[in-house]
Amino acid sequence: MKRKCLVIGIILLFILTSVIPSIASKPFHEKYILTVDDEPGLADYTSIRDALNHSNPGDTIEIYSGMYNENTLNITTRNLTLLGLPYDLPGGDDVGKPCVYNNESEKADYIFSIREKGVSIIGFKIWNIGPLGGSDNIIIIYSDNCLLTNNEFNNISDIHGNIQHGIMLSAGNHSLISHNTFSQCGYSIYIHGNNNTVDGNLMNLTGLGITVTGEHHRISNNTIVSPRQYGIRLGSSFYNNITGNNIIGGDWGIFFEHVNSYNTVFRNNIIDNFWGILANSVFIEVAVHNVIRQNNFINNNLSIGFYCSIFAPYFKVDGNYYSDWHCKIPKLIWGNKILFVLFVGIGGIDVLIPWFIFDWHPAQEPYHIP
C-alpha cells in the first residue's frame, strides 16, 4: 500500500513540475487600447488599417477626429471595438467625429467588412465619393453579435450614380444597429439572418430605408423621412416585429414583397405616403398571419392595399386609426386577388378579382406614438 502511494505521489510530482510551468509560459494577451490619428506623431498609428493589422481579440482601437481615406478594411479580430472620438489628441486641431471615406479612383468593394464575432463600430462619419465595386456596400457584416451605433452615413453613391447600402448585414445573428443617421443615401440598411435589432435610426432622403429578410428581427423606433421608394420592405421574412417607427412621405410606407408570414406591424406612424402598406406577391406565393394593429394611417393616398393569390389570407387588420375614416363601423379595405394565371406564349397574365377585408375596430383618435 505504501509503495502504491509512493508511485502515485511521484506521478503527481511529475505533472506539477512539467505541465504547470509549460502552461504558465504560454503568452497571455491583455486587452489593449490602440490609438489612431491622421496627424503623424500623435498616436500609435496614422491609419486604421495598420491598427487593425496589429489588434488582438478584446482590444479597443480609438480613432481620433480627422479624415481617413481608407477602404477595404477587413475586421478579422474577435470582440474588437472601433471607437470614434470627436476630438483630437494634444497637438492636433481636428474636431468632430472621425470621417472614414473612399476617394480612390480604383473601385473598392466596401469600406468596412466585419468577419468576426462581437465587433463594435461606434461614433464615425462614413461616406463614399469614389467608385465602389459590385458589392455596393459601405459596411458589410458577416458575423454575429455586432454593434453599429452613433454613426453618420452621408451621400453614399459613387461617381456613376450607383446605389449602395449603408449597412449590409449579409449573414449573422443577434446584432444591434442603433441610433445611426443616413442622409441622401441609396439604400440605408439591409438585414438578413435571425434575431437582429434595428432601433432608433434616422433616415432622410434615402432611396430605400430598411430591407428585412430572415426571421425574428425587431425593427423599432426608426424615423424614415421622404424615401424615394420604400420606408420598410419585407422580402421573404417571418416572425418579425415592426413597431414604433415613423415612416413619412414615401411611395410605399411598408411594402410586403413575396412570401412574408407571421409578421406584426404594431403602433407605427405611417404618414403622407402614397401607399401606407402594400402587399404584392405572385400566384404561387402564399403568405399568412401578418397582423396590422393599432397603427396611425395619416394623410396617405391609400392606407392599405394588397395584390396576392386567392389562396393567401395576407393580413389581419384591427384597431388602426385612419385620418380619412371617422365612423365607428368597420372600415372596408380594398385589394385584388389573383384568381389564376393565363399563360400566353412565354408569359402569363394575372386574372384578378376585386377583394376586400375589414378593419373591424377602427380607432376614432390617433394613438400616441412618440
C-alpha positions as a printed NumPy array, in Angstrom:
array([[  0.   ,   0.   ,   0.   ],
       [  2.817,   2.365,   0.899],
       [  4.572,   1.513,  -2.37 ],
       [  1.403,   2.314,  -4.354],
       [  1.032,   5.698,  -2.61 ],
       [  4.67 ,   6.441,  -3.35 ],
       [  4.178,   5.726,  -7.059],
       [  1.092,   7.976,  -7.199],
       [  2.979,  10.721,  -5.415],
       [  5.853,  10.54 ,  -7.919],
       [  3.387,  10.78 , -10.835],
       [  1.664,  13.834,  -9.332],
       [  5.011,  15.482,  -8.677],
       [  5.973,  14.936, -12.328],
       [  2.729,  16.566, -13.512],
       [  3.185,  19.56 , -11.219],
       [  6.773,  20.163, -12.246],
       [  6.338,  19.671, -16.008],
       [  2.793,  20.66 , -17.073],
       [  2.133,  23.732, -14.92 ],
       [  5.331,  25.588, -15.908],
       [  4.506,  24.994, -19.584],
       [  1.011,  26.478, -19.102],
       [  2.441,  29.444, -17.232],
       [  4.949,  30.076, -20.015],
       [  2.216,  30.448, -22.667],
       [  1.687,  34.098, -23.67 ],
       [ -1.404,  35.818, -22.269],
       [ -2.795,  38.835, -24.075],
       [ -4.255,  41.647, -22.038],
       [ -6.848,  43.914, -23.606],
       [ -5.125,  46.972, -25.045],
       [ -6.144,  50.371, -26.363],
       [ -4.602,  51.244, -29.706],
       [ -4.771,  54.867, -30.882],
       [ -5.068,  56.294, -34.39 ],
       [ -4.704,  59.915, -35.523],
       [ -4.295,  61.183, -39.073],
       [ -1.562,  63.587, -37.965],
       [  1.829,  61.852, -37.556],
       [  3.395,  61.59 , -34.143],
       [  0.249,  61.97 , -32.058],
       [ -0.94 ,  58.352, -31.781],
       [  0.227,  54.776, -32.225],
       [ -0.827,  54.721, -35.887],
       [ -1.891,  57.134, -38.618],
       [ -4.131,  54.633, -40.441],
       [ -6.983,  52.424, -39.293],
       [ -5.644,  49.585, -41.441],
       [ -2.34 ,  49.487, -39.532],
       [ -4.178,  49.424, -36.204],
       [ -6.393,  46.58 , -37.397],
       [ -3.327,  44.609, -38.505],
       [ -1.828,  44.878, -35.001],
       [ -5.009,  44.24 , -32.995],
       [ -5.825,  41.248, -30.813],
       [ -9.144,  39.894, -29.503],
       [-10.76 ,  42.248, -26.988],
       [ -8.762,  45.325, -27.983],
       [-10.211,  48.807, -28.46 ],
       [ -8.99 ,  50.994, -31.317],
       [ -9.577,  54.665, -30.549],
       [ -9.723,  56.748, -33.727],
       [ -9.42 ,  60.47 , -33.114],
       [-11.01 ,  63.265, -35.112],
       [ -9.662,  63.61 , -38.646],
       [-10.018,  62.445, -42.252],
       [ -9.156,  58.836, -43.122],
       [ -9.149,  57.993, -46.83 ],
       [ -9.312,  54.2  , -46.494],
       [-11.342,  51.325, -47.91 ],
       [-11.486,  47.528, -47.982],
       [-10.841,  47.358, -44.236],
       [-11.311,  43.743, -43.117],
       [-12.038,  43.255, -39.434],
       [-10.928,  39.727, -38.551],
       [-10.325,  40.211, -34.82 ],
       [-12.98 ,  38.918, -32.44 ],
       [-14.589,  41.257, -29.862],
       [-12.835,  44.31 , -31.301],
       [-14.164,  47.824, -30.703],
       [-13.557,  50.698, -33.118],
       [-14.385,  53.847, -31.17 ],
       [-14.539,  57.196, -32.926],
       [-13.682,  60.164, -30.714],
       [-14.931,  63.632, -31.764],
       [-11.802,  65.474, -30.636],
       [ -8.084,  65.398, -31.29 ],
       [ -5.064,  64.44 , -29.241],
       [ -2.919,  67.253, -27.784],
       [ -1.081,  68.866, -30.66 ],
       [ -3.882,  68.257, -33.182],
       [ -6.578,  70.656, -34.323],
       [ -9.36 ,  68.426, -35.721],
       [-12.869,  68.438, -34.267],
       [-15.952,  66.318, -34.861],
       [-16.432,  62.634, -35.498],
       [-13.598,  60.977, -37.41 ],
       [-14.528,  60.61 , -41.084],
       [-13.697,  57.387, -42.918],
       [-14.237,  57.715, -46.651],
       [-13.322,  56.281, -50.034],
       [-11.899,  58.73 , -52.571],
       [ -9.838,  56.395, -54.709],
       [-10.038,  56.24 , -58.495],
       [ -9.99 ,  52.424, -58.445],
       [-13.154,  50.574, -57.428],
       [-13.334,  49.386, -53.828],
       [-15.716,  46.635, -52.761],
       [-16.541,  48.225, -49.379],
       [-15.114,  50.386, -46.623],
       [-15.545,  48.014, -43.645],
       [-16.101,  44.247, -43.731],
       [-16.819,  42.601, -40.365],
       [-15.819,  38.942, -40.409],
       [-15.576,  38.108, -36.695],
       [-17.988,  37.995, -33.774],
       [-18.53 ,  40.749, -31.268],
       [-17.251,  43.703, -33.324],
       [-18.434,  47.229, -32.477],
       [-18.166,  50.33 , -34.682],
       [-19.163,  53.462, -32.785],
       [-19.075,  57.173, -33.474],
       [-17.922,  57.687, -37.092],
       [-18.82 ,  59.603, -40.213],
       [-18.638,  57.141, -43.093],
       [-19.115,  58.242, -46.673],
       [-18.093,  57.46 , -50.202],
       [-17.195,  59.727, -53.116],
       [-15.175,  57.233, -55.164],
       [-16.367,  54.251, -57.201],
       [-17.36 ,  51.131, -55.313],
       [-17.321,  47.64 , -56.776],
       [-20.016,  45.054, -57.311],
       [-20.87 ,  44.559, -53.646],
       [-22.127,  48.146, -53.376],
       [-21.918,  48.379, -49.594],
       [-20.245,  50.665, -47.088],
       [-20.24 ,  48.29 , -44.102],
       [-20.811,  44.555, -44.591],
       [-21.429,  42.243, -41.618],
       [-20.786,  38.516, -41.936],
       [-20.808,  37.551, -38.262],
       [-22.795,  37.526, -35.002],
       [-23.234,  39.832, -32.01 ],
       [-22.053,  43.03 , -33.663],
       [-22.89 ,  46.612, -32.696],
       [-23.102,  49.613, -35.028],
       [-24.228,  52.766, -33.264],
       [-23.94 ,  56.564, -33.388],
       [-22.528,  56.619, -36.938],
       [-23.369,  59.015, -39.772],
       [-23.697,  57.835, -43.373],
       [-23.736,  60.675, -45.877],
       [-24.017,  60.89 , -49.681],
       [-23.479,  57.193, -50.296],
       [-23.329,  56.996, -54.096],
       [-20.456,  56.509, -56.47 ],
       [-19.423,  58.675, -59.407],
       [-21.643,  56.65 , -61.738],
       [-24.727,  57.148, -59.575],
       [-24.91 ,  53.532, -58.435],
       [-26.778,  52.85 , -55.218],
       [-25.055,  51.316, -52.21 ],
       [-26.238,  50.011, -48.866],
       [-25.007,  51.975, -45.903],
       [-25.111,  48.824, -43.741],
       [-25.498,  45.36 , -45.227],
       [-25.976,  42.633, -42.627],
       [-25.364,  39.84 , -45.084],
       [-25.11 ,  36.985, -42.584],
       [-25.213,  36.895, -38.82 ],
       [-27.473,  36.862, -35.801],
       [-28.064,  38.881, -32.642],
       [-26.572,  42.152, -33.893],
       [-27.757,  45.658, -33.   ],
       [-27.88 ,  48.58 , -35.451],
       [-28.983,  51.61 , -33.486],
       [-29.019,  55.42 , -33.494],
       [-27.244,  55.881, -36.807],
       [-28.188,  58.594, -39.304],
       [-28.416,  58.212, -43.08 ],
       [-28.693,  61.284, -45.288],
       [-29.186,  61.2  , -49.061],
       [-28.044,  57.588, -49.26 ],
       [-29.138,  54.96 , -51.748],
       [-30.24 ,  52.04 , -49.594],
       [-29.766,  52.57 , -45.876],
       [-29.964,  49.215, -44.057],
       [-30.36 ,  45.639, -45.234],
       [-30.628,  42.82 , -42.681],
       [-30.633,  39.064, -43.135],
       [-30.007,  36.239, -40.659],
       [-32.074,  35.969, -37.483],
       [-32.767,  37.816, -34.243],
       [-31.217,  41.152, -35.217],
       [-32.415,  44.556, -33.99 ],
       [-32.63 ,  47.835, -35.928],
       [-33.61 ,  50.535, -33.454],
       [-33.705,  54.317, -33.261],
       [-32.081,  55.135, -36.611],
       [-32.839,  58.258, -38.662],
       [-33.041,  58.11 , -42.47 ],
       [-33.642,  61.226, -44.527],
       [-33.995,  61.433, -48.316],
       [-32.842,  57.872, -48.91 ],
       [-33.729,  55.613, -51.805],
       [-34.912,  52.85 , -49.507],
       [-34.975,  52.817, -45.713],
       [-34.795,  49.284, -44.292],
       [-34.932,  45.967, -46.141],
       [-35.775,  42.935, -43.991],
       [-35.234,  39.278, -44.815],
       [-34.822,  36.369, -42.412],
       [-36.64 ,  35.751, -39.144],
       [-37.291,  37.123, -35.664],
       [-35.942,  40.633, -36.23 ],
       [-37.092,  43.689, -34.32 ],
       [-37.427,  46.904, -36.346],
       [-38.341,  49.597, -33.852],
       [-38.371,  53.353, -33.247],
       [-36.783,  54.326, -36.555],
       [-37.694,  57.509, -38.418],
       [-37.68 ,  57.332, -42.212],
       [-38.383,  60.63 , -43.988],
       [-39.045,  61.048, -47.721],
       [-37.709,  57.737, -49.044],
       [-37.745,  57.661, -52.845],
       [-39.079,  54.098, -52.749],
       [-39.958,  52.136, -49.603],
       [-39.726,  53.044, -45.956],
       [-39.532,  49.394, -44.845],
       [-39.51 ,  46.479, -47.277],
       [-40.102,  42.912, -46.114],
       [-38.951,  40.254, -48.556],
       [-39.34 ,  36.587, -47.62 ],
       [-39.321,  37.27 , -43.893],
       [-41.095,  35.661, -40.967],
       [-41.891,  36.357, -37.304],
       [-40.636,  39.948, -37.367],
       [-41.833,  42.759, -35.116],
       [-42.223,  46.198, -36.761],
       [-43.112,  48.682, -34.029],
       [-42.808,  52.34 , -33.055],
       [-41.495,  53.535, -36.437],
       [-42.262,  56.835, -38.159],
       [-42.472,  56.48 , -41.956],
       [-43.183,  59.764, -43.677],
       [-43.577,  60.954, -47.246],
       [-42.559,  57.979, -49.405],
       [-44.083,  55.986, -52.231],
       [-44.661,  52.945, -50.016],
       [-44.562,  53.171, -46.222],
       [-44.244,  49.415, -45.63 ],
       [-44.002,  47.051, -48.587],
       [-44.571,  43.287, -48.262],
       [-42.906,  41.569, -51.211],
       [-43.049,  37.839, -51.994],
       [-43.741,  35.422, -49.115],
       [-43.982,  37.083, -45.71 ],
       [-45.78 ,  35.398, -42.822],
       [-46.283,  35.833, -39.085],
       [-45.065,  39.434, -39.084],
       [-46.541,  42.011, -36.723],
       [-46.867,  45.702, -37.635],
       [-47.863,  47.407, -34.39 ],
       [-48.107,  51.054, -33.342],
       [-46.31 ,  52.808, -36.183],
       [-46.891,  56.289, -37.587],
       [-47.41 ,  55.947, -41.345],
       [-47.874,  59.444, -42.71 ],
       [-48.099,  61.201, -46.114],
       [-47.163,  58.171, -48.221],
       [-48.805,  57.191, -51.49 ],
       [-49.411,  53.686, -50.095],
       [-49.353,  53.281, -46.334],
       [-48.925,  49.486, -46.513],
       [-48.947,  47.406, -49.676],
       [-48.572,  43.637, -50.114],
       [-47.52 ,  42.348, -53.514],
       [-46.937,  38.691, -54.352],
       [-47.435,  36.31 , -57.266],
       [-49.952,  33.488, -57.603],
       [-47.707,  30.732, -56.238],
       [-46.67 ,  32.733, -53.156],
       [-48.922,  32.209, -50.159],
       [-48.482,  34.41 , -47.074],
       [-50.437,  34.113, -43.824],
       [-50.911,  35.596, -40.376],
       [-49.472,  39.069, -40.871],
       [-51.037,  41.355, -38.275],
       [-51.574,  45.116, -38.825],
       [-52.725,  46.532, -35.485],
       [-53.076,  49.912, -33.768],
       [-51.119,  51.962, -36.301],
       [-51.762,  55.564, -37.302],
       [-52.507,  55.981, -41.028],
       [-52.495,  59.735, -41.575],
       [-52.892,  61.565, -44.901],
       [-51.801,  58.67 , -47.076],
       [-53.266,  58.446, -50.557],
       [-54.269,  54.838, -49.767],
       [-53.83 ,  53.311, -46.32 ],
       [-53.632,  49.553, -47.009],
       [-53.699,  47.531, -50.2  ],
       [-52.894,  44.031, -51.407],
       [-52.267,  42.168, -54.653],
       [-51.855,  38.474, -53.946],
       [-53.029,  34.923, -54.602],
       [-56.609,  33.876, -53.956],
       [-55.106,  31.33 , -51.545],
       [-53.25 ,  33.947, -49.452],
       [-55.078,  35.373, -46.395],
       [-52.418,  38.069, -46.231],
       [-53.456,  40.454, -43.442],
       [-55.365,  40.523, -40.215],
       [-56.196,  44.203, -39.699],
       [-57.582,  45.54 , -36.431],
       [-57.777,  48.709, -34.361],
       [-55.884,  51.09 , -36.642],
       [-56.5  ,  54.836, -36.871],
       [-57.286,  56.292, -40.318],
       [-57.372,  60.049, -40.812],
       [-59.97 ,  59.591, -43.577],
       [-62.31 ,  57.369, -41.539],
       [-64.209,  58.649, -38.535],
       [-67.065,  56.167, -38.431],
       [-67.48 ,  53.62 , -35.669],
       [-68.468,  50.929, -38.133],
       [-65.783,  48.595, -39.629],
       [-63.565,  50.094, -42.323],
       [-63.578,  48.407, -45.714],
       [-60.121,  47.801, -47.244],
       [-59.963,  47.007, -50.95 ],
       [-57.415,  44.993, -52.898],
       [-57.037,  42.444, -55.656],
       [-56.688,  38.667, -55.562],
       [-55.126,  36.641, -58.379],
       [-57.752,  34.081, -59.387],
       [-55.46 ,  32.248, -61.802],
       [-52.712,  32.935, -64.325],
       [-53.477,  32.825, -68.017],
       [-50.385,  31.754, -69.942],
       [-49.945,  33.429, -73.307],
       [-46.845,  32.486, -75.261],
       [-43.877,  32.583, -72.879],
       [-45.551,  34.921, -70.411],
       [-48.516,  34.946, -68.082],
       [-51.358,  37.349, -67.362],
       [-52.842,  37.533, -63.87 ],
       [-56.606,  37.199, -63.896],
       [-57.8  ,  39.356, -60.999],
       [-60.926,  39.739, -58.956],
       [-61.611,  42.597, -56.535],
       [-61.351,  41.574, -52.891],
       [-61.83 ,  43.251, -49.575],
       [-61.063,  42.805, -45.914],
       [-62.23 ,  44.713, -42.845],
       [-60.649,  46.583, -40.011],
       [-63.352,  45.604, -37.555],
       [-62.474,  48.084, -34.808],
       [-61.019,  51.264, -36.348],
       [-59.77 ,  53.738, -33.745],
       [-61.531,  57.09 , -33.504],
       [-58.473,  59.002, -32.292],
       [-54.809,  58.636, -33.265],
       [-52.575,  56.698, -30.93 ],
       [-49.793,  58.462, -29.061],
       [-46.701,  57.013, -30.745],
       [-43.598,  59.113, -29.998]])
